[in-house]
Amino acid sequence: MSELLSPAGSMEALTAAVQNGADAVYFGARLFNARRGADNFDGDGLERAVSYCHARGVRAHVTLNTLVREDETAALEREIAEIAAAGADAVIVQDLGVAARVRRLAPQLSLHASTQMAVHNRQGVEYLRGHGFDRAVLAREMPLSEIEKCAGLGVELEAFCHGALCVSCSGQCLFSSLVGGRSGNRGMCAQPCRLPYRLGEKRGYLLSPRDLMLLDDLRDMERAGVVSFKIEGRLKRPEYVAVVTAIYRRALDGEAVSEADREALLQIFNRGGFSRGYLRGMNDAALMYSQRPNHMGVLVGENGVLRRDVDAEDALVERAGGEERPVKLQGRAGTRVAVRGKIYRLTDARQMRLARESYAQERRTVALTARLTLRVGEKMRLRVSDGSREFEAAGESTQAASSRPLDPARVRAQVGKTGGTPYVFAQINLDADETAFAAAAQLNALRREALEGLTALRLAAMRPRAQAGSASTGAEDAPLSRPETDTIRLIARSDRPEILLEALQNGADEIVFDPCDLRRGALDEALRALAGHPFALALPAVANADVLEGVRAWARTVGGQLTAVYAANVAHLGMDWGVEVRGDFALNLFNARAVAETGLMRYMPSLELTARQAAELPGEKELLFWGRAPLMRLRHCPLRAAQDLSGPHDACRRCDRSATPLDGLALIDRRGAAFPLRRVASDGGCVVEVLNSVPHWLLPKRARLCACSGWVLLLRAGEPAGEIVRACRAALAGGEIGPALPENLQTTSGHSFRGVD
């Protein structure tokens, strides 16, 4: 039986989810969750939330899905202890270091890999299986064909079925962080994707996707191996949770999806309608909606005529000439009104009222049977059972009635008053003397004690228990060595072989090939261009299973010319590359335990760490010293979307033939900042990187950096590669540094000297 997993950003939303049929609810604890703007739960609130779920047979999943700094370890461990003490069923994590601590401190908790971990192929799921994970929350960019390849590997598959889509590949967005100082990986995303941009002549909300709606695809997803269907929306109001949960509950139960259901989903929230995301093979134009980034509402009138019934309490707006103004109207469909523009209903008062009513009363009931014993001179006894567990409460001694005989109907009615609990009595058997007397207060106390006792048994039965051998994979106890490095190596990285060769000529110690075309012919051509020079290979952060296996197969043919690979995703860590594996910054290594989990001794720390925070990490660290960092990795093509081009994304070869390919174009924000686009082509379609508008440049502040073993220069076409390398070489040699960059070029030191929220 598939699980319906609903969001809860507050206790009211949690109640809405449970009462409308969720099998499980996910919500955040106090600190380390990716929706820090939600109310979230801590202390008694956390325990109350879990108990509310468990008393109704609903599982509770708690999010610990942010990156955690080294100095936050104590707070993290307290939070893990709180979650375990509350009896939660599972935790959802992004950070490998957090996962290690959960395994050690609370092995009874099921471990789920957050979508922020960017698991998007078979190899990633296989890595999770070997590192104690029970479930993978798959990246939202996966088509059905890729999901199928991840099934049957010993890890449960969870997939989103409804709600907002991040335009960037899951866990691979630094836009809010590097541009705005608020990290999505730390639960504080400022959503720059919902702002307007310009690409060529096209203007609008070019990075804002429609929300996901997969009502018609649930059965196919089940057949592909999905066991849990996740609704996005921990920042949404409780009424949204109620409406969406109820509709998906009915769909999973086999009921036909009606037009009224679709209308209700549109009304509660939509961004220009819905899309099926990437599930059926992505269509760029269908994915995006460039006209507005927020709730579209539902069209209820135009040209002075109402098309639908409208209530006076509905929230309505008129849209005309690119402007929007609120209006107040009331009337039946067909009524003529004075408003001439298009009228949209943002909030349906009746829908909201019915949604609130859906969770105002207890609907998630548990049927009980009971046996009440009233024998004069003996203690009153009430035994209750839910069919699996039973509890007997004993009360005061039963007294003889002074006048009227026992009224069985009155006694049963009094015992059956279970308001405020999930219980209803299907049957109450009475074993009593005719002369027995029981006051209402006595029966109430007896019922309360019996139900509390049964609830305790039910909660204990749902509380997860640690299993022998599940506590650790061994990495928790691995020594965290901190080798000292006296020599800093100059590492040039580029997708252009000619730039790498130029870097070598100007003093680079090592070169890293970062391919922009993963097709075999292009890789072979690059290998010939490198002319026998040893090089490391930067692996693609986003690639489907077949593409990634193709890269591995090619790498194994290179022989001794290949010196190392840079892993950018957990999928890479579990594969045999035949050479040294180093860590790319896309791995988001944020703390010492995460580094230990990977087993890497040479790596790039997360770009969201300050120099001081990076200094606390073990191993040989390489720093991004120069270059435009990728802010987003897009699985769709923004150019095709902006030009409303239809057809499947992975069949497009437009850039191969075009005189004006995507490379070289830039997204321009409202302040005029230009964010260059870089295409990474493959047989499975393109991944498009949105690069920072300004490059990292740490040379002027090198004295304040942490000790490291390498300076990484991320060199792109059109940049003064030779001058940059020579300036860094001179700095390492202690000589005079010439002007490497144009005087008017803006640069950034990223988060090296400023923290991130």
Secondary structure, DSSP 8 states (H G I E B T S, - for coil): --EEEEE-SSHHHHHHHHHTT-SEEEEE-SSSSS-TTS----HHHHHHHHHHHHHTT-EEEEEE-S---GGGHHHHHHHHHHHHHHT-SEEEE--HHHHHHHHHH-TTSEEEE-GGG---SHHHHHHHHTTT-SEEE--TT--HHHHHHHTTSSSEEEEEEEE---SB-TT---HHHHHHS--GGGT----GGGS-EEETTEEE-TT-B-EEE-GGGHHHHHHHTEEEEEE--TTS-HHHHHHHHHHHHHHHTT----HHHHHHHHHH--SSSEE-TTTTS--HHHHB--S-SS---EEEEETTEESS-B-TTSEEEEEETTEEEEE---B-TT-B-S--SEEEEEE-HHHHHHHHHHHHS--S-EEEEEEEEE-BTSEEEEEEE-SS-EEEEEEEEBEE-SSS---HHHHHHHHT--TTSSEEEEEEEEEE-TTEE--HHHHHHHHHHHHHHHHHHHHHHHS----TT-S--SGGGS----------EEEEEES-HHHHHHHHHTT-SEEEE--SB-SHHHHHHHHHHTTT--EEEE--SS--HHHHHHHHHHHHHHGGGEEEEEE-SHHHHTS--SSEEEE-GGG---SHHHHHHHT-SEE---TTS-HHHHHTS-SEEEEEEEE--EEEEESS-HHHHHTT--S-GGG--HHHH-SS-STT-EEEETT--EEEEEEEB-TT--EEEEE-SS-EE-GGGGGGS---SEEEEE--TTS-HHHHHHHHHHHHHT------S-TT---B-TTSSS---
